[in-house]
Amino acid sequence: MKAIIGKKIGMTQVFDEKGNVVPVTIIQAGPCWVVDKRTAEKNGYEAVQIGYDPARIKRVTKARRGHFAKAGVEPTRVLKEIRGTTEFEIGASYTVDIFAAGSRVLVSGKSKGRGFQGVVKRHGFSGGPASHGSKTGRIPGSMGQSAWPSRVVPGRKLPGHMGDARITIRNLTVVGIDPEQNLLWIKGSVPGAPNGYLTIEALGA
């Protein structure tokens, strides 16, 4: 199991060995702590619980504080369970050096919340004509039946809540790492806004 939790810093660009410009996302990943382990004998599946961002937390429930104290770890803002096994023991910490440049990863995070949006922004509808007295504007238009069953069938693209959903992108490439500053450069864009939490997992791990 090779996985780490990080925080999105932003995007920039670097040059590869051929001089080509490569867009990259900078992620401050780790250090993470192993808080607990799930075993097939005890829990019915294999998983590792890891914590990230041990910044000072004003309110921590007594149960959660005891959970961290049992592992000998300070309470963290993020606590996530990753399927798989690891050689790290409970209470151990690790950093971005578990990855290597050129490796393939998948990145999961929460997309930007857009609130309630119409069909033009949410689904890419073209809208109606914008001149000659048209009154259709950005409405979705006719989508029901005239006589039977005289209703809008389920599954139609309609206005509604947009964004703020968990997104996973696979097959991203690690361009470089900086263990001293806990930085990870990943080619291309990743979900979420700056300072949003991300989970980075090695493919095939």
GUPAZA-376216 format. One record per residue: residue number from 1; residue in three letters; y, x, z of N, C-alpha, C in turn. Coordinates in Angstrom, 1 decimal. Each point is the difference from the previous one (the first is absolute). Example, Ala and Ser with C-alpha at 12.3 -4.5 7.8 and 13.67 -1.06 7.14 Angstrom:
resi;resn;n.c2;n.c1;n.c3;ca.c2;ca.c1;ca.c3;c.c2;c.c1;c.c3
1;ala;-5.7;13.2;7.8;1.2;-0.9;0.0;1.2;0.9;0.0
2;ser;1.1;-0.4;-0.7;1.1;0.9;0.0;1.1;-0.8;0.8
end
This chain:
resi;resn;n.c2;n.c1;n.c3;ca.c2;ca.c1;ca.c3;c.c2;c.c1;c.c3
1;met;-1.2;0.8;0.0;1.2;-0.8;0.0;1.2;0.9;0.0
2;lys;0.8;-0.1;-1.1;1.3;0.7;-0.1;1.1;-1.1;-0.2
3;ala;0.7;-0.2;1.1;1.1;-1.0;0.0;1.0;0.4;1.0
4;ile;1.3;-0.4;-0.4;1.1;0.4;0.9;1.1;-1.1;-0.2
5;ile;0.8;-0.2;1.0;1.0;-1.0;0.0;1.4;0.8;-0.1
6;gly;0.9;-0.5;-0.8;1.2;0.6;-0.2;1.2;-0.9;-0.2
7;lys;1.1;0.5;-0.2;1.3;-0.7;-0.1;0.6;0.4;-1.4
8;lys;0.4;-1.0;-0.8;0.6;0.3;-1.3;1.4;0.5;0.2
9;ile;0.3;1.2;-0.5;1.4;0.6;0.1;0.8;-0.4;-1.2
10;gly;-0.5;0.1;-1.2;0.7;-0.3;-1.2;-0.6;0.6;-1.2
11;met;0.7;0.0;-1.2;-0.5;0.6;-1.2;0.9;1.1;-0.5
12;thr;-0.7;1.0;-0.7;0.8;1.0;-0.6;-0.9;0.5;-1.2
13;gln;0.4;1.1;-0.6;-0.8;0.5;-1.1;-0.2;1.6;0.2
14;val;-1.2;0.4;-0.5;-0.3;1.4;0.0;-0.4;0.5;-1.4
15;phe;-0.2;1.3;-0.2;-0.4;0.5;-1.3;-1.4;0.5;0.2
16;asp;-0.9;-0.3;-0.9;-1.4;0.6;0.0;0.0;1.3;-0.6
17;glu;-1.2;0.6;-0.1;-0.2;1.4;-0.5;0.4;0.1;-1.5
18;lys;0.0;-1.1;-0.7;0.4;0.0;-1.4;1.5;-0.3;-0.2
19;gly;0.7;-0.2;1.1;1.4;-0.3;-0.1;0.4;-1.5;-0.2
20;asn;-1.0;-0.9;0.1;0.2;-1.4;-0.2;0.5;-0.6;1.3
21;val;0.9;-1.0;-0.1;0.5;-0.7;1.2;-1.0;-1.0;0.4
22;val;-0.3;0.1;1.3;-1.0;-0.9;0.6;0.7;-0.8;1.1
23;pro;0.1;-1.4;-0.1;0.5;-0.8;1.1;-0.9;0.0;1.2
24;val;0.4;0.2;1.2;-0.8;0.0;1.2;0.6;-0.8;1.1
25;thr;-0.8;-0.6;0.8;0.4;-0.6;1.3;-0.3;0.9;1.1
26;ile;1.0;0.2;0.9;-0.1;0.9;1.2;-0.4;-0.9;1.2
27;ile;-1.1;0.3;0.6;-0.6;-0.7;1.1;-0.1;0.9;1.2
28;gln;0.6;-0.4;1.2;-0.2;0.8;1.2;-1.3;-0.5;0.6
29;ala;-1.1;0.7;-0.1;-1.3;-0.5;0.4;-0.5;0.8;1.2
30;gly;-0.4;-0.7;1.1;-0.5;0.7;1.1;1.1;0.6;0.9
31;pro;-0.4;0.7;1.0;-1.4;0.1;0.5;-0.6;-1.4;0.5
32;cys;-1.3;-0.2;-0.2;-0.6;-1.2;0.5;-1.0;0.4;1.1
33;trp;-0.3;-1.0;0.9;-0.9;0.3;1.1;-1.2;-1.0;-0.1
34;val;-1.2;0.5;0.3;-1.2;-0.8;0.0;0.0;-0.7;1.3
35;val;0.2;-1.4;0.0;0.0;-0.7;1.3;-1.3;-0.6;0.4
36;asp;-0.8;-0.4;-1.0;-1.3;-0.6;0.3;-0.9;0.1;-1.2
37;lys;-1.3;-0.2;0.2;-1.0;0.0;-1.1;-0.9;-1.2;0.1
38;arg;-0.3;-0.5;-1.1;-1.0;-1.2;-0.1;-1.3;0.6;-0.5
39;thr;-1.1;-0.4;0.6;-1.3;0.5;-0.4;-0.9;-1.1;-0.4
40;ala;-1.0;0.2;-0.9;-0.9;-1.0;-0.4;-0.9;-0.5;1.1
41;glu;-0.3;0.9;1.0;-0.9;-0.4;1.1;0.8;-1.0;0.9
42;lys;1.3;0.3;0.3;0.7;-0.8;1.0;0.8;-1.1;-0.7
43;asn;0.6;0.2;-1.1;0.9;-1.0;-0.7;-0.5;-0.6;-1.2
44;gly;-1.1;0.6;-0.6;-0.6;-0.6;-1.2;0.6;0.6;-1.3
45;tyr;1.0;0.9;0.1;0.6;0.7;-1.2;0.6;1.3;0.5
46;glu;0.3;0.8;-1.0;0.6;1.3;0.2;1.5;0.0;-0.3
47;ala;0.8;0.4;0.9;1.5;0.0;-0.2;0.6;1.0;1.0
48;val;1.3;0.3;-0.3;0.8;0.9;0.8;1.3;-0.7;0.2
49;gln;0.5;0.0;1.3;1.3;-0.6;0.3;0.9;1.2;0.2
50;ile;1.1;0.0;-0.8;1.0;1.1;0.1;1.4;-0.6;0.3
51;gly;0.7;0.9;0.7;1.4;-0.4;0.4;1.0;0.9;-0.6
52;tyr;1.2;-0.5;-0.2;1.1;0.8;-0.7;1.3;-0.4;0.6
53;asp;0.9;1.0;0.0;1.4;-0.2;0.5;0.1;-0.3;1.5
54;pro;-0.2;1.1;0.8;0.1;-0.2;1.5;1.4;0.0;0.5
55;ala;0.9;-0.6;-0.7;1.4;-0.1;0.4;0.1;-0.8;1.3
56;arg;1.0;0.1;0.8;0.1;-0.7;1.2;0.0;-1.5;-0.2
57;ile;-0.9;-0.7;0.6;-0.2;-1.4;-0.1;0.4;-0.7;1.3
58;lys;1.0;-0.9;-0.1;0.5;-0.6;1.2;-1.1;-0.9;0.7
59;arg;-0.6;-0.8;-0.8;-1.0;-1.0;0.5;-1.4;0.3;-0.5
60;val;-0.9;0.3;0.9;-1.4;0.1;-0.4;-0.8;-0.8;1.0
61;thr;-0.9;-0.8;-0.5;-0.8;-0.9;0.9;-0.9;0.9;0.9
62;lys;-0.4;-0.5;1.1;-0.8;0.7;0.9;-1.4;0.3;-0.6
63;ala;-0.5;-0.9;-0.8;-1.3;0.2;-0.6;0.1;1.1;-1.1
64;arg;1.0;0.0;-0.8;0.1;1.0;-1.0;0.3;1.3;0.6
65;arg;0.9;0.1;1.1;0.2;1.3;0.6;-1.3;0.6;0.6
66;gly;-0.8;-0.9;0.5;-1.3;0.5;0.5;-0.9;0.5;-1.1
67;his;0.1;-0.7;-1.1;-0.8;0.4;-1.2;0.4;1.4;-0.4
68;phe;1.3;0.3;-0.1;0.4;1.4;-0.4;-0.3;1.0;1.1
69;ala;0.2;-0.4;1.3;-0.3;0.9;1.1;-1.5;0.4;0.0
70;lys;-0.9;-0.9;-0.4;-1.4;0.4;0.0;-0.3;1.0;-1.0
71;ala;0.8;0.1;-1.1;-0.2;1.0;-1.1;0.8;1.2;0.3
72;gly;0.9;0.0;1.1;0.8;1.1;0.3;1.1;0.2;-1.0
73;val;0.6;-1.1;-0.6;1.0;0.0;-1.0;1.2;-0.8;0.4
74;glu;1.2;0.5;-0.3;1.2;-0.8;0.2;0.0;-1.3;-0.8
75;pro;0.5;-1.1;0.4;0.1;-1.2;-0.8;0.8;0.3;-1.3
76;thr;-0.6;-0.6;-1.1;0.6;0.2;-1.3;0.5;-1.4;-0.5
77;arg;1.0;0.1;-0.9;0.5;-1.2;-0.6;-1.0;-0.7;-1.0
78;val;-0.8;0.8;-0.7;-1.0;-0.5;-1.0;-1.4;0.4;0.5
79;leu;-0.9;-1.0;0.0;-1.4;0.1;0.3;-0.8;-0.6;-1.1
80;lys;-0.8;0.8;-0.7;-0.7;-0.6;-1.1;-1.4;0.5;0.0
81;glu;-0.9;-0.9;-0.5;-1.4;0.3;-0.1;-0.4;0.3;-1.4
82;ile;-0.7;1.1;-0.3;-0.4;0.5;-1.3;-1.5;0.0;0.0
83;arg;-0.6;-0.6;-1.0;-1.5;0.0;-0.1;-0.5;1.4;-0.4
84;gly;-1.1;0.4;0.7;-0.5;1.3;-0.3;-0.2;0.8;1.3
85;thr;-0.5;1.2;-0.1;-0.2;0.9;1.2;0.8;1.2;-0.2
86;thr;0.2;0.7;1.1;0.8;1.2;0.0;-0.6;1.0;1.0
87;glu;0.2;1.3;-0.3;-0.5;1.1;0.9;0.9;0.2;1.2
88;phe;1.3;-0.6;-0.1;0.9;0.1;1.1;-0.4;-0.8;1.2
89;glu;0.1;0.5;1.2;-0.3;-0.7;1.2;1.1;-0.9;0.5
90;ile;-0.2;-0.9;0.9;1.0;-0.9;0.5;1.0;0.9;0.8
91;gly;1.3;-0.3;-0.3;1.1;0.8;0.6;0.5;1.2;-0.9
92;ala;-0.8;0.3;-1.0;0.4;1.1;-0.9;1.1;-0.4;-0.9
93;ser;0.8;0.9;-0.5;1.1;-0.3;-1.0;-0.3;0.8;-1.2
94;tyr;0.5;-0.5;-1.1;-0.1;0.7;-1.3;1.2;-0.3;-0.8
95;thr;0.3;0.9;-1.1;1.2;-0.1;-0.8;-0.4;-0.1;-1.5
96;val;1.0;0.2;-0.8;-0.2;-0.2;-1.5;-0.9;1.1;-0.6
97;asp;-0.3;1.0;0.8;-0.9;1.0;-0.6;-1.4;-0.4;-0.3
98;ile;-0.3;-1.3;0.3;-1.3;-0.5;-0.4;-0.1;-0.3;-1.5
99;phe;1.2;-0.1;-0.6;0.1;-0.2;-1.5;0.3;1.4;-0.7
100;ala;-0.2;0.0;-1.3;0.3;1.1;-0.8;0.7;-0.4;-1.2
101;ala;0.8;0.9;-0.6;0.7;-0.4;-1.2;-1.0;-0.2;-1.1
102;gly;0.3;-1.1;-0.8;-0.9;-0.4;-1.1;-1.1;-1.0;0.4
103;ser;-0.1;-0.3;1.3;-1.0;-1.0;0.4;0.5;-1.4;-0.3
104;arg;-0.9;-1.0;-0.2;0.3;-1.3;-0.3;0.0;-0.9;1.3
105;val;1.0;-0.9;0.2;0.1;-0.8;1.1;0.3;-1.4;-0.3
106;leu;-0.2;-0.9;0.9;0.6;-1.4;-0.1;1.0;-0.2;1.1
107;val;1.1;-0.7;-0.3;1.1;-0.2;1.0;0.2;-1.5;0.2
108;ser;0.0;-0.4;1.2;0.2;-1.4;0.4;1.2;-0.1;0.8
109;gly;0.8;-1.1;-0.2;1.2;-0.3;0.7;0.5;-1.4;-0.2
110;lys;1.0;-0.4;0.7;0.6;-1.3;-0.2;1.1;0.0;-0.9
111;ser;0.0;-0.8;-1.1;1.0;0.0;-1.0;1.4;-0.5;0.6
112;lys;1.0;0.2;-0.7;1.4;-0.5;0.4;0.0;-1.5;0.0
113;gly;0.5;-0.6;1.1;0.2;-1.4;0.0;1.1;-0.5;-0.8
114;arg;-0.2;-1.0;-0.8;1.1;-0.5;-0.9;0.4;-1.4;0.4
115;gly;-0.6;-0.6;1.0;0.3;-1.3;0.4;-0.4;-1.1;-1.0
116;phe;0.6;-1.1;0.1;-0.4;-1.1;-0.9;0.7;0.2;-1.4
117;gln;-0.8;0.1;-1.1;0.6;0.3;-1.3;-0.5;-1.0;-1.0
118;gly;0.8;-0.2;-1.1;-0.4;-0.9;-1.0;-0.9;0.6;-1.0
119;val;-0.4;-0.7;-1.0;-1.0;0.4;-1.0;0.4;1.1;-0.9
120;val;1.3;0.1;-0.2;0.5;1.1;-0.9;-0.2;1.4;0.6
121;lys;0.4;0.1;1.3;-0.2;1.3;0.7;-1.4;0.1;0.5
122;arg;-0.7;-1.0;0.4;-1.3;0.1;0.6;-1.1;0.2;-1.0
123;his;0.1;-0.7;-1.2;-1.1;0.0;-1.0;0.5;0.5;-1.3
124;gly;1.3;0.3;-0.2;0.5;0.5;-1.3;0.2;-1.1;-1.0
125;phe;0.2;-1.2;0.4;0.3;-1.1;-1.0;1.3;0.4;-0.7
126;ser;0.2;-0.5;-1.3;1.2;0.3;-0.7;1.1;-0.9;0.3
127;gly;-0.3;-1.2;0.5;1.1;-1.0;0.2;0.4;-0.7;-1.3
128;gly;0.9;-1.0;0.1;0.4;-0.7;-1.1;1.1;0.6;-0.8
129;pro;0.5;-0.6;-1.0;1.2;0.5;-0.8;1.2;0.1;0.9
130;ala;0.8;1.0;-0.3;1.2;0.2;0.9;1.3;-0.4;-0.7
131;ser;-0.1;-0.8;-1.0;1.2;-0.5;-0.7;-0.2;-1.3;-0.6
132;his;1.0;-0.5;-0.7;0.0;-1.3;-0.8;-0.4;-1.2;1.0
133;gly;0.6;0.0;1.2;-0.2;-1.1;0.9;-1.3;-0.1;0.7
134;ser;-0.8;1.0;-0.1;-1.3;-0.1;0.7;0.1;-0.1;1.5
135;lys;-0.8;-0.8;0.6;0.0;-0.2;1.4;-1.3;0.5;0.7
136;thr;-0.8;0.7;-0.8;-1.3;0.4;0.6;0.1;1.2;0.9
137;gly;0.9;1.0;-0.4;0.2;1.2;0.8;-1.2;0.7;0.3
138;arg;-0.3;0.3;1.3;-1.1;0.8;0.5;-1.1;-0.9;0.6
139;ile;-0.1;-1.3;-0.4;-1.0;-0.8;0.6;-1.3;0.2;-0.8
140;pro;-1.2;-0.3;0.6;-1.3;0.3;-0.6;-0.3;-0.9;-1.2
141;gly;0.6;-1.2;-0.1;-0.3;-0.9;-1.1;-1.1;-0.9;0.3
142;ser;-0.4;-0.8;-1.1;-1.1;-0.9;0.2;-1.4;0.7;0.2
143;met;-0.7;-0.5;0.9;-1.3;0.6;0.3;-1.1;-1.0;0.4
144;gly;0.3;-1.3;0.0;-0.9;-1.0;0.5;-0.5;-0.8;-1.2
145;gln;-0.8;-1.1;0.3;-0.5;-0.8;-1.1;0.8;-1.3;0.0
146;ser;0.1;-0.7;-1.1;0.9;-1.2;-0.2;-0.7;-1.2;0.6
147;ala;-1.3;-0.2;-0.2;-0.7;-1.2;0.4;-1.1;0.3;1.0
148;trp;-1.0;0.8;-0.3;-1.1;0.3;0.9;-0.3;1.5;0.0
149;pro;-0.2;0.6;1.2;0.0;-0.6;1.3;1.4;-0.1;0.6
150;ser;1.1;0.2;-0.8;1.3;-0.2;0.4;0.4;0.8;1.3
151;arg;-0.3;1.2;-0.1;0.3;0.9;1.1;0.0;1.5;-0.5
152;val;0.5;0.9;0.8;-0.1;1.4;-0.3;-1.3;0.6;0.5
153;val;-0.8;0.5;-0.9;-1.3;0.5;0.4;0.2;1.3;0.9
154;pro;-0.9;0.3;0.9;0.1;1.2;0.8;-0.1;1.3;-0.8
155;gly;0.7;1.0;0.5;-0.1;1.3;-0.7;1.2;0.3;-0.9
156;arg;0.9;-1.0;-0.2;1.1;0.2;-0.9;1.0;1.0;0.7
157;lys;0.7;0.8;-0.8;0.9;1.0;0.5;1.3;-0.8;0.4
158;leu;0.4;0.0;1.3;1.1;-0.7;0.5;0.9;0.9;0.8
159;pro;1.2;-0.5;0.4;0.8;0.7;0.9;-0.7;0.2;1.3
160;gly;0.3;1.0;0.8;-0.6;0.2;1.3;0.3;1.3;0.6
161;his;-0.7;0.3;1.1;0.2;1.3;0.7;-0.4;1.2;-0.9
162;met;0.8;1.0;0.0;-0.3;1.2;-0.9;0.0;1.2;0.9
163;gly;-1.0;0.9;-0.2;0.0;1.3;0.7;-0.6;-0.1;1.4
164;asp;0.2;1.0;0.8;-0.4;0.1;1.4;-1.5;-0.2;0.0
165;ala;-0.7;0.6;-0.9;-1.5;-0.1;-0.1;-0.6;1.4;0.0
166;arg;-1.3;0.1;0.4;-0.6;1.3;0.1;-0.5;0.4;-1.5
167;ile;0.5;1.1;-0.4;-0.3;0.5;-1.4;-0.8;1.3;0.1
168;thr;-1.0;0.2;-0.8;-0.8;1.2;0.0;0.0;0.6;-1.5
169;ile;0.4;1.2;-0.1;0.0;0.7;-1.3;-1.0;1.1;0.0
170;arg;-1.0;0.0;-0.9;-1.0;1.0;-0.1;0.3;1.1;-1.0
171;asn;-0.8;1.1;0.1;0.0;1.1;-0.9;1.4;0.7;-0.1
172;leu;0.7;0.1;1.1;1.2;0.8;0.0;-0.3;1.5;0.3
173;thr;0.8;0.9;-0.5;-0.3;1.4;0.1;0.9;0.6;1.0
174;val;-0.6;0.9;0.9;0.8;0.8;0.9;0.5;1.2;-0.7
175;val;1.4;0.1;-0.1;0.6;1.1;-0.7;0.1;1.2;0.9
176;gly;0.3;-0.2;1.3;0.1;1.1;0.9;0.1;-0.5;1.4
177;ile;-0.2;1.0;1.0;0.1;-0.3;1.4;0.8;1.1;0.7
178;asp;0.6;-0.4;1.1;0.8;0.9;0.8;-0.4;-0.2;1.5
179;pro;-1.1;0.7;0.4;-0.5;-0.2;1.4;1.1;0.3;1.1
180;glu;0.9;0.9;-0.3;1.0;0.3;1.0;0.9;-1.2;0.3
181;gln;0.4;-0.7;-1.0;0.9;-1.2;0.2;-0.8;-1.3;-0.1
182;asn;-1.3;0.0;-0.1;-0.8;-1.2;-0.1;0.4;-0.8;-1.2
183;leu;0.2;0.6;-1.2;0.4;-0.7;-1.2;-1.1;0.0;-1.0
184;leu;0.0;-1.1;-0.7;-1.0;-0.2;-1.1;0.7;-0.5;-1.2
185;trp;-0.2;0.7;-1.2;0.6;-0.4;-1.2;-1.1;-0.7;-0.9
186;ile;0.3;-1.3;-0.3;-1.0;-0.7;-0.8;0.7;-0.4;-1.3
187;lys;-0.7;0.2;-1.1;0.5;-0.3;-1.4;0.3;-1.5;-0.1
188;gly;1.2;-0.4;-0.5;0.3;-1.4;-0.3;0.5;-0.7;1.2
189;ser;0.1;-1.3;-0.1;0.6;-0.8;1.0;-1.1;-0.7;0.9
190;val;0.3;-0.3;1.2;-0.9;-0.7;0.9;0.7;-1.2;0.6
191;pro;-0.8;-1.0;0.6;0.6;-1.2;0.4;0.9;0.2;1.2
192;gly;1.0;-0.9;0.2;0.8;-0.1;1.1;1.4;0.6;-0.1
193;ala;0.8;-0.2;1.0;1.3;0.6;0.1;0.0;1.3;0.8
194;pro;1.1;0.8;-0.1;0.1;1.2;0.8;-0.2;-0.3;1.5
195;asn;-0.7;0.8;0.7;-0.3;-0.1;1.4;-1.1;-1.0;0.3
196;gly;-0.6;-0.5;-1.1;-1.2;-0.9;0.2;-1.3;0.8;0.2
197;tyr;-0.9;-0.6;0.8;-1.2;0.7;0.3;-1.0;-0.1;-1.2
198;leu;-0.8;1.1;-0.2;-0.9;0.0;-1.1;-1.4;0.6;0.6
199;thr;-1.1;-0.4;-0.7;-1.3;0.5;0.3;-0.4;0.8;-1.2
200;ile;-0.4;1.3;0.1;-0.4;0.8;-1.1;-1.5;0.3;0.2
201;glu;-0.9;-0.3;-0.9;-1.4;0.2;0.1;-0.5;0.8;-1.2
202;ala;-0.8;1.0;0.3;-0.6;0.7;-1.1;-1.1;-0.8;-0.7
203;leu;0.0;0.0;-1.4;-1.0;-0.8;-0.7;-1.3;0.7;0.1
204;gly;-1.1;-0.8;0.2;-1.3;0.6;0.2;-0.3;0.5;1.4
205;ala;1.0;-0.1;0.9;-0.2;0.5;1.4;-0.9;-1.0;0.7
end
